[in-house]
Every structure is written in C-alpha cells, then in structure tokens.
C-alpha cells in the first residue's frame, strides 16, 4: 500500500482523511497513520480536531464519516415510530401529577406528551417548544411560560443560550426531554451544542428528570455526545434496554419503564 508523502501540509492531509473515510467507511487510527506516514499520535490529534469541527466521527480507535450535521425535518420525524412515541407520551402523562410545575423540552415526542397532558389540572408548564405551547393553548387548567429568544423556524423551538438562561432561572418539579440519539450503552447524542445546552439547563432546573427514548433513537448517530441515560431519575422506552444499559440504569437507581 502506497503511503502519502510526509511533506503533505496538515490541512491537505486532514482534507484527505475526511475524503478517505467518506469513501471507505470506518478506519482504524493505526491504518490511517500508515496511510499518511505519520505517527498514531498525529492522527489522533487530526481526528480530535476534525471531530470537533464535525467533519469526521470518532469511536473506540476508529474514524468514520461524520453524521448529518442536523436533524431531519420535523414533519419527517413526526411519523417515525409514531406508535412507539404515542405509547411513551401516554405513559409520561400517567407519571406527571396534577398541580405541579413541569418543564418540557423540544422534539416530536415532547409535543405528543403535551397533548396527553392537556387534561391535567393546575399545571404550570415551562418550555422552549412552540409545538408544546400550541398543544396546550386551549387547556383550561394550564399556565404556560415560554423561553424568549430567537426561534429556530424549522422546528419551532428556542435553543442555546436563550433557553439555558430561561430554564436556569426557573425551578420545576418534573422535566421531560428526548434526544437526537442514544448509543446502545446509554450515551446521549444531539445534533448541535445548542440543543445540548438547552437540555442540560432543563434537566438541572427540575427535581425529577424523565428521559423519553423510542426505539428509533437507539443506535442513531448524532454529532454531539453529552450525558448518559443514567443521569435521569426515570427512563421511558418502548423497547427493552440492552443488558449494558440496564446494568447502568440499575446501578444509578433509575426507574426503568418499558411501554408497548
């Protein structure tokens, strides 16, 4: 196998790494080092920087093509595994008592949960999700508080620093969130750091955090990894967790609820 010259400039080498993993798929760090005639440590540095830029994906000594930089359109996500999401949303409504303060995050499952909560009495709902507001706008016993800031028009939500400041100034009894994806072992994934910041702030402001994960999210890749399912008091799934995830949740004393 022919190695590239060690005189290849850094930026050009990194461009070639990106092109190579796009065409080849996942490659070992050692193989890339041989290909480009540089040390393993140099390749690791390249991959770290390329990963932070969203140009490649790193996993356990391998480098592969970066996942899509953003989530699919809201309308497409609404119909993905709708039956599973509906089951999760209905169970969330059973877990939330009347008369509490509830923080609700972004996403299609959150919207469905809000629809099921419309009959609850004396709820105060904190949210950065306009779909949640619309789902609850005619509920006679619900007080709504919406994060201010710039609306992400594609998803009709407010994320990033504005949401973080909003949730950071509030306190809720319960919080419900979903994420862009989750690894088989429970690592949480989102498509950009603005989504991560909003989720972090929401979880931090509530006494009891509930994570909603439908089966299409498990194993789904997204660029930003932050947090773990075991950070939540309750994890709702519509399919049984892997053995590794179940062990982690049990160790963290999480309540595991599987609905179908």
N, C-alpha and C positions, 0 to 999 in steps of 0.2 A: 504494500500500500504506500503510495507516494505521500510524503509529508510536505506541507507548505513551508516556505522559507521562514526562518526565524526573523527575517528582516521585515515581515509584513507589519505595517503600522497597527497599533492597538485598535483603532476604530474600524479598520478594514477587517481585522481578524474577528472582531465581535459581529460585524455585519455577516461575515461568512458563517459564523457559528449559528446565528439566527436562521440563515438560509438553509443550513445543513439539517438542523433539527426539524425545520418545517417540511423538508423533503423526505427525511429518513425516519422521523419519529424519535422516541426516547433513545438517548445515547448515554453511555457511562462517562463519567468525568475522565477516567483513565484513557478511554478511547479518543476523546476529544483532545487530550493532551498529546497523544501520539500523532493525531492528525495534524495538529498545528505546531508540533515540535516545540512545545513549551512545557513548563512544569505543571503538575497537578494543582499546585497552589495558585499558579497564574490563572488556570482555567476556572478554579473555584471563585477567584476574585472577579473574573469576567462574568461568570454566571450569576454571582450575587448582584452585581450592578445591573446586568440585563434583566434579572428577575424584578428588581426594584423599579426598573423602567417599564415593566410589563411586556418585555419582548420575548422572554422565554419563561418556562415553568420548571422549577427545581423540585426534586423529590427523591430523598434517600440515595444520594450519589448519582442521580440521573438528571439529565436535562432534556426537555421536550418542548414542543411548540406551545406558545402561550395560549391560554383560553381566550375566548371572545372578551374584548375589553369592557363590554357592557352586557347587561341582561337582555333577554328577549323582550319584545314589545309586550305591554301589559295585556293587550287583548289576546295574544297567543297564550300567555301564562294562565289566563283565566280558565281556559278549557283543559289545561294539562292536569290530569289526575283529579278532575273536579270531584269525583265521588269520594276519594280519599280526603281531600281538603274539606268537603262538607262534613264528613264524619268527625274530623278533628275540630272544626269550628263548633259543631253542636256540643261536643264534649267540653270545650272551653266554657261555653255558656253555663253548663252544669257546675263547673268548678268555681265560677265567679259569683260571690254572694251579692244580694241586693244591698243598696245603701253604702257601697264602697267607692273609693276613688281608684280608677283604672287607667293605666297608660297603655295605649295601643300603637304599635309600630306600623311599618309600611308593608306592602305586598298584598297579593290576592287572597291569601288565607286570612290575613287580618281583616280584610273587607268582609269576608264571609262570617268571621267571628262577630263582627259588629252587627251584621244583620240578625244573627241569632240572639244578640244581647238587647235588641230593641224593646223587648217586652219587660226587661228588668226595671225595677222601680228605684228611684233615688240614686242613680249612678252619676258620678262626675267622671267624665272621660277626657283625658289628656292625649293629644295625638298630633302627629306631623303628617297625617294621611288624609287628604281631601276625600278619598273614597269612603273612609270611615265616617267623616262628617256627613256626607250625603246619605249613607246608610242609616244614620241616626237622627237626621234632621227633623223628622216628624215624630220621633219618640217622645211621648209627653212627659216622661219622668227622667230625662237625661239632660244633664248640663254639659256642654261641650266647651273645651278650651283648646284652641288650635295654635301651634307654633307659628310665629311670624317669620318672615324671610322670603327668599326667592323660591318660587315654585318650579320644580322640575316638571315641565308641562307634559312630557311623555308619560310619566307615571302619576302625575297629580299628587306629589308629595314635596316635603321640605326636608332636606337632609344637610349634614355637615354642621358647621359651627352654629348656625341659627337654631337647629334642633337641639344640639348639645347644650346651648345656653338655656333654652326653654325647659328641657327636662331637668337640667341641673338646678334650676330654681324652684322645682316642684317636689312634692312627695306623694307617692301613690301606695295604696295597699297592695295592688297587684299590677303586673305588667305582662303583656303578651307580645311576643315577637316571632318572626320567622327569619330565615336567612337565605342567601342565594344558593348555598350548597353545604353539604356536610360529608366529611370522609367517613369511611366505614368504622373508624375508631373514635369518631365524635368531634374532630376538629371542625370549627365553624368557618365558612368561607363566604365572602361577599365580593361584589364586582368592583367596588372602589372604596377608598378610605372614608369618603363622606358617609356612605352607608354604615360603615363600621362605627364611626364616631357617634352617629345618631343612635345606633343600637346600644353601644356602651352606656351612653348617658341615660337612656330609658331604663336599662336594667339596673343602673346604680340608684335610680330615684325610687325604686319600688321595694317593698318588703318581701314580696313573693313573686319571683320571675318565672314565667311559663314559656317554654320553647315549643313551637309547633313545627314538626318536620314530617312532610308527606314523603312517600317512598321515592318520588321522582327527584327529590333533593339529595338522597343518599348516593354518594359516589359522583355527584355532579361537581365539575371543576369551576372554580372562580378564582380571580387573581389574588385577592387579599385574604390571608388566613389570620384570624384573631378570635381567641376564646375557644371554649370547649363546651359541649353539651352538659358536662357535669357542673358547670358554673350556675346552672339553673336549679330551682327547687323542684320543678316539675317539668318533665319532658313528655310531650304528646306525639305519638307516632301512629301511622296506620298500618305499619308492618313491624314485625318483631325485630328488635335491635340485634346486631351481631354480638357474638359472645364477648368480644373485646369491649365493645361499647357498654354492654350490660354490666360487665365487671366494673368498669369505671364509674358508671352511674350508681351502682350499689355501694361501691366504696365511698362515694361522695354523699351517700344517703339521699339521693334524688328519688322522687316519686316517678316511677315509670308507668305511663298509661298507654296501652296499645288499643286503638279503636278500630273497628271494621264495619 
